[in-house]
Amino acid sequence: MDSKEKYLKSFEEFEEKQNQEPIELKESEFVDLKELINGLTYSTVEIYDSIRDREMRLVSDGNRCELSLRSEFIPLQTLVIKNIVFTPKQKGIGSKVLSWLINYSVSKGFDRIVLENVNTDEGLNFAKSKGFTKCYNPSSEFFPILNDELMGDYQLEL
């Protein structure tokens, strides 16, 4: 099944679950991740959650870490990684954090993780090396440039 067929099928499944709500992201559930990042980046990480319990940011002093997350439920329960930046680079920090997020997502009942707006070679290489595939974007049928590998979202089905 190609990405367009998966996309359309996910909306069919969503229609069957009309009363579904997004999974809440609670600050207390991210304390272990905060400590992991503190240890990996040798910095102090703070957690900022939104009023709606659907967004979470972990940011460190000295710009060594920025991780922004969002919970969505249309068409599937999705943990969206809006931004993921760690310094120093190429030290395995992103891989360890992603592993934590995968375990968290499975335990909470997410269907997939999406890396939002992959637009650099570094981001594309990271996504592909971790098994992410490009998400179908219906706008790409009208704007073929959106089919470019370096434009768009990448998903990992759980």
Backbone as CSV, one residue per row, in Angstrom:
resi,resn,N_x,N_y,N_z,CA_x,CA_y,CA_z,C_x,C_y,C_z
1,MET,0.858,-1.173,0.000,0.000,0.000,0.000,0.906,1.240,0.000
2,ASP,0.686,2.155,-0.955,1.520,3.348,-1.006,1.025,4.386,0.002
3,SER,1.776,5.495,0.136,1.457,6.480,1.173,0.098,7.143,0.956
4,LYS,-0.323,7.325,-0.306,-1.633,7.921,-0.567,-2.743,6.976,-0.108
5,GLU,-2.607,5.686,-0.405,-3.618,4.705,0.022,-3.692,4.631,1.547
6,LYS,-2.528,4.665,2.209,-2.511,4.659,3.680,-3.205,5.902,4.233
7,TYR,-2.948,7.036,3.599,-3.548,8.293,4.017,-5.070,8.220,3.942
8,LEU,-5.584,7.743,2.820,-7.033,7.643,2.638,-7.642,6.619,3.591
9,LYS,-6.959,5.503,3.802,-7.441,4.472,4.722,-7.506,5.010,6.153
10,SER,-6.524,5.841,6.537,-6.517,6.379,7.897,-7.740,7.259,8.147
11,PHE,-8.224,7.964,7.124,-9.432,8.776,7.307,-10.667,7.893,7.428
12,GLU,-10.684,6.780,6.727,-11.795,5.831,6.889,-11.834,5.312,8.319
13,GLU,-10.671,4.967,8.863,-10.594,4.486,10.243,-10.996,5.584,11.221
14,PHE,-10.600,6.840,10.918,-10.952,7.956,11.791,-12.468,8.133,11.870
15,GLU,-13.144,7.999,10.747,-14.603,8.155,10.735,-15.288,7.131,11.629
16,GLU,-14.664,5.973,11.799,-15.229,4.948,12.673,-15.050,5.291,14.154
17,LYS,-14.150,6.220,14.466,-13.837,6.578,15.859,-14.233,8.034,16.119
18,GLN,-15.435,8.404,15.828,-15.875,9.791,15.878,-15.651,10.509,17.211
19,ASN,-15.713,9.818,18.315,-15.604,10.484,19.618,-14.181,10.513,20.157
20,GLN,-13.219,10.259,19.333,-11.836,10.191,19.773,-11.284,11.582,20.093
21,GLU,-10.435,11.647,21.108,-9.763,12.879,21.506,-8.261,12.673,21.377
22,PRO,-7.489,13.763,21.260,-6.032,13.601,21.221,-5.507,13.113,22.569
23,ILE,-4.412,12.389,22.533,-3.774,11.917,23.756,-3.095,13.103,24.424
24,GLU,-3.331,13.272,25.714,-2.731,14.385,26.450,-1.245,14.147,26.672
25,LEU,-0.484,15.232,26.621,0.936,15.207,26.948,1.081,15.879,28.306
26,LYS,1.413,15.112,29.332,1.494,15.642,30.693,2.950,15.820,31.105
27,GLU,3.228,16.963,31.696,4.597,17.282,32.109,5.210,16.179,32.968
28,SER,4.426,15.606,33.855,4.941,14.581,34.767,5.446,13.341,34.025
29,GLU,4.931,13.114,32.829,5.348,11.950,32.042,6.672,12.170,31.310
30,PHE,7.166,13.402,31.315,8.380,13.739,30.584,9.576,14.018,31.491
31,VAL,9.428,13.787,32.782,10.521,14.032,33.720,11.717,13.134,33.401
32,ASP,11.472,11.862,33.099,12.572,10.951,32.756,13.290,11.405,31.487
33,LEU,12.540,11.885,30.504,13.150,12.385,29.278,13.994,13.620,29.585
34,LYS,13.486,14.478,30.425,14.229,15.683,30.832,15.565,15.285,31.449
35,GLU,15.550,14.308,32.349,16.782,13.865,33.004,17.733,13.218,31.995
36,LEU,17.194,12.460,31.048,18.021,11.852,30.012,18.738,12.938,29.213
37,ILE,17.995,13.951,28.786,18.586,15.029,27.991,19.581,15.824,28.825
38,ASN,19.270,16.079,30.092,20.215,16.779,30.976,21.560,16.060,30.974
39,GLY,21.517,14.742,31.119,22.742,13.960,31.173,23.488,13.909,29.850
40,LEU,22.762,13.872,28.753,23.394,13.762,27.433,23.975,15.083,26.942
41,THR,23.357,16.200,27.313,23.799,17.503,26.802,24.557,18.316,27.843
42,TYR,24.669,17.799,29.058,25.348,18.524,30.146,24.778,19.923,30.311
43,SER,23.468,20.010,30.276,22.798,21.298,30.430,21.552,21.112,31.279
44,THR,20.919,22.210,31.595,19.696,22.171,32.384,18.504,22.353,31.449
45,VAL,17.633,21.346,31.434,16.480,21.359,30.545,15.241,21.741,31.346
46,GLU,14.427,22.590,30.772,13.149,22.973,31.366,12.028,22.447,30.480
47,ILE,10.925,22.083,31.119,9.755,21.591,30.389,8.693,22.681,30.401
48,TYR,8.129,22.955,29.238,7.046,23.912,29.108,5.879,23.191,28.450
49,ASP,4.760,23.106,29.151,3.590,22.474,28.535,2.537,23.532,28.261
50,SER,1.651,23.212,27.338,0.608,24.162,26.968,-0.606,23.982,27.868
51,ILE,-1.470,24.942,27.830,-2.695,24.894,28.620,-3.574,23.735,28.171
52,ARG,-3.535,23.433,26.888,-4.427,22.411,26.338,-3.925,20.988,26.557
53,ASP,-2.730,20.797,27.114,-2.141,19.472,27.317,-1.966,18.718,26.001
54,ARG,-1.746,19.457,24.932,-1.503,18.812,23.646,-0.151,19.188,23.069
55,GLU,0.569,20.082,23.745,1.880,20.485,23.269,2.869,20.489,24.422
56,MET,4.142,20.224,24.091,5.181,20.138,25.104,6.482,20.622,24.475
57,ARG,7.237,21.422,25.230,8.559,21.865,24.773,9.571,21.572,25.864
58,LEU,10.707,21.038,25.478,11.833,20.861,26.374,12.967,21.698,25.802
59,VAL,13.446,22.653,26.586,14.464,23.592,26.125,15.550,23.676,27.182
60,SER,16.803,23.747,26.731,17.911,23.829,27.679,18.570,25.194,27.640
61,ASP,19.343,25.443,28.696,20.163,26.643,28.721,21.246,26.506,27.651
62,GLY,21.689,27.595,27.108,22.757,27.563,26.121,22.370,26.960,24.781
63,ASN,21.102,26.823,24.522,20.611,26.299,23.237,21.192,24.942,22.864
64,ARG,21.458,24.084,23.847,21.978,22.745,23.556,20.863,21.786,23.161
65,CYS,19.632,22.133,23.515,18.509,21.243,23.239,17.251,22.044,22.999
66,GLU,16.526,21.656,21.965,15.156,22.125,21.800,14.357,20.986,21.192
67,LEU,13.328,20.595,21.900,12.447,19.522,21.458,11.016,20.008,21.637
68,SER,10.275,20.098,20.545,8.880,20.542,20.591,7.994,19.418,20.079
69,LEU,6.965,19.098,20.862,6.058,17.993,20.548,4.619,18.479,20.524
70,ARG,3.788,17.774,19.760,2.352,18.073,19.710,1.601,16.762,19.534
71,SER,0.436,16.661,20.155,-0.425,15.496,20.002,-1.571,15.836,19.058
72,GLU,-1.772,14.981,18.054,-2.880,15.142,17.115,-3.643,13.832,17.026
73,PHE,-4.881,13.894,16.586,-5.668,12.671,16.466,-6.374,12.533,15.126
74,ILE,-6.126,13.440,14.196,-6.740,13.340,12.875,-5.626,13.163,11.860
75,PRO,-5.582,12.141,11.074,-6.525,11.040,11.024,-6.180,9.909,11.991
76,LEU,-4.950,9.911,12.528,-4.524,8.881,13.476,-3.967,9.546,14.731
77,GLN,-3.943,8.810,15.842,-3.294,9.328,17.046,-1.810,9.477,16.719
78,THR,-1.345,10.714,16.748,-0.006,11.025,16.267,0.753,11.881,17.257
79,LEU,1.998,11.493,17.541,2.921,12.350,18.272,3.752,13.052,17.212
80,VAL,3.597,14.363,17.127,4.310,15.155,16.133,5.554,15.754,16.788
81,ILE,6.698,15.518,16.179,7.931,16.171,16.598,8.062,17.407,15.722
82,LYS,7.709,18.561,16.302,7.717,19.806,15.543,9.135,20.319,15.332
83,ASN,9.991,20.076,16.332,11.362,20.563,16.261,12.226,19.664,17.123
84,ILE,13.384,19.279,16.605,14.320,18.475,17.375,15.729,18.937,17.010
85,VAL,16.401,19.578,17.966,17.746,20.105,17.750,18.572,19.817,18.996
86,PHE,19.739,19.202,18.805,20.643,18.930,19.917,22.060,19.340,19.544
87,THR,22.788,19.871,20.526,24.190,20.217,20.371,24.937,19.555,21.514
88,PRO,25.995,18.860,21.270,26.682,18.681,19.999,25.949,17.700,19.092
89,LYS,26.216,17.816,17.809,25.586,16.940,16.814,26.421,15.679,16.631
90,GLN,25.793,14.668,16.032,26.452,13.405,15.692,27.008,12.675,16.912
91,LYS,26.327,12.803,18.048,26.761,12.108,19.267,25.727,11.085,19.734
92,GLY,24.670,10.872,18.926,23.662,9.885,19.285,22.568,10.399,20.206
93,ILE,22.577,11.682,20.509,21.576,12.250,21.417,20.188,12.143,20.802
94,GLY,20.044,12.557,19.543,18.742,12.488,18.870,18.217,11.065,18.800
95,SER,19.102,10.106,18.564,18.694,8.696,18.496,18.189,8.203,19.841
96,LYS,18.865,8.580,20.910,18.437,8.158,22.248,17.110,8.796,22.632
97,VAL,16.946,10.062,22.292,15.685,10.751,22.581,14.557,10.137,21.756
98,LEU,14.821,9.856,20.483,13.797,9.238,19.638,13.405,7.865,20.188
99,SER,14.362,7.102,20.645,14.060,5.795,21.235,13.128,5.956,22.439
100,TRP,13.403,6.953,23.274,12.545,7.222,24.432,11.140,7.587,23.951
101,LEU,11.061,8.457,22.926,9.760,8.897,22.419,8.974,7.749,21.786
102,ILE,9.664,6.824,21.138,8.985,5.662,20.552,8.372,4.819,21.666
103,ASN,9.143,4.524,22.702,8.624,3.737,23.836,7.444,4.438,24.497
104,TYR,7.566,5.745,24.700,6.488,6.535,25.292,5.240,6.456,24.412
105,SER,5.414,6.647,23.112,4.283,6.671,22.183,3.541,5.339,22.154
106,VAL,4.282,4.253,22.138,3.661,2.930,22.156,2.867,2.742,23.445
107,SER,3.455,3.140,24.587,2.774,2.947,25.873,1.517,3.804,26.010
108,LYS,1.479,4.956,25.332,0.317,5.857,25.418,-0.752,5.555,24.371
109,GLY,-0.422,4.731,23.375,-1.418,4.380,22.366,-1.373,5.190,21.086
110,PHE,-0.271,5.893,20.841,-0.140,6.601,19.564,-0.003,5.585,18.437
111,ASP,-0.513,5.943,17.244,-0.419,5.086,16.068,0.851,5.347,15.264
112,ARG,1.378,6.571,15.392,2.558,6.931,14.617,3.249,8.139,15.246
113,ILE,4.497,8.336,14.817,5.269,9.532,15.155,5.569,10.227,13.839
114,VAL,5.414,11.546,13.812,5.691,12.317,12.601,6.777,13.342,12.890
115,LEU,7.791,13.353,12.044,8.780,14.433,12.042,8.236,15.495,11.099
116,GLU,7.933,16.658,11.647,7.277,17.711,10.868,8.301,18.568,10.129
117,ASN,7.995,18.867,8.891,8.785,19.788,8.064,10.260,19.414,7.962
118,VAL,10.529,18.203,7.523,11.915,17.804,7.272,12.385,18.592,6.057
119,ASN,13.392,19.445,6.245,13.805,20.309,5.140,15.319,20.495,5.040
120,THR,16.081,19.589,5.647,17.541,19.618,5.511,18.028,18.206,5.206
121,ASP,19.204,18.124,4.613,19.795,16.805,4.361,20.006,16.062,5.674
122,GLU,20.437,16.780,6.702,20.658,16.175,8.017,19.359,15.572,8.570
123,GLY,18.261,16.325,8.467,16.964,15.831,8.932,16.475,14.649,8.122
124,LEU,16.667,14.720,6.810,16.243,13.630,5.935,17.035,12.354,6.235
125,ASN,18.341,12.483,6.399,19.172,11.321,6.715,18.784,10.713,8.051
126,PHE,18.505,11.556,9.043,18.080,11.068,10.362,16.764,10.305,10.223
127,ALA,15.789,10.910,9.540,14.471,10.280,9.384,14.589,8.916,8.696
128,LYS,15.299,8.881,7.606,15.418,7.631,6.850,16.182,6.565,7.636
129,SER,17.216,6.980,8.364,18.007,5.999,9.126,17.207,5.383,10.269
130,LYS,16.153,6.063,10.696,15.318,5.564,11.794,14.048,4.879,11.295
131,GLY,13.915,4.720,9.977,12.779,3.991,9.414,11.560,4.838,9.091
132,PHE,11.678,6.156,9.125,10.571,7.039,8.783,10.376,7.039,7.266
133,THR,9.123,7.181,6.844,8.802,7.292,5.424,8.024,8.578,5.200
134,LYS,8.102,9.086,3.989,7.443,10.356,3.674,5.928,10.215,3.776
135,CYS,5.309,11.183,4.424,3.842,11.220,4.536,3.255,11.728,3.223
136,TYR,2.111,11.187,2.882,1.393,11.683,1.714,0.825,13.063,2.033
137,ASN,0.946,13.981,1.096,0.401,15.318,1.233,-0.539,15.547,0.055
138,PRO,-1.851,15.673,0.300,-2.785,15.840,-0.819,-2.476,17.054,-1.691
139,SER,-1.863,18.075,-1.123,-1.508,19.270,-1.906,-0.464,18.969,-2.968
140,SER,0.273,17.858,-2.783,1.332,17.527,-3.747,0.773,17.207,-5.129
141,GLU,-0.512,16.878,-5.212,-1.107,16.608,-6.516,-1.259,17.897,-7.332
142,PHE,-1.341,19.030,-6.628,-1.477,20.321,-7.300,-0.149,21.070,-7.368
143,PHE,0.741,20.756,-6.408,2.045,21.415,-6.329,3.129,20.330,-6.294
144,PRO,3.564,19.861,-7.457,4.512,18.742,-7.515,5.802,18.968,-6.737
145,ILE,6.183,20.224,-6.508,7.406,20.491,-5.742,7.328,19.866,-4.354
146,LEU,6.106,19.678,-3.838,5.939,19.086,-2.506,6.317,17.614,-2.485
147,ASN,6.524,17.010,-3.645,6.968,15.622,-3.704,8.469,15.494,-3.477
148,ASP,9.179,16.614,-3.492,10.615,16.606,-3.248,10.887,15.980,-1.879
149,GLU,11.925,15.170,-1.789,12.247,14.501,-0.523,12.469,15.488,0.610
150,LEU,13.033,16.653,0.287,13.370,17.615,1.341,12.239,18.581,1.666
151,MET,11.035,18.240,1.323,9.909,19.085,1.688,8.804,18.181,2.213
152,GLY,8.497,18.317,3.483,7.370,17.568,3.979,7.620,16.862,5.298
153,ASP,6.650,16.073,5.660,6.651,15.352,6.926,7.021,13.891,6.684
154,TYR,7.648,13.290,7.690,8.026,11.877,7.641,7.422,11.176,8.836
155,GLN,6.914,9.968,8.617,6.220,9.242,9.680,6.853,7.890,9.968
156,LEU,6.698,7.476,11.212,7.097,6.152,11.655,5.850,5.514,12.235
157,GLU,5.374,4.464,11.580,4.184,3.766,12.084,4.583,2.874,13.241
158,LEU,3.778,2.918,14.301,4.097,2.144,15.515,3.287,0.870,15.572
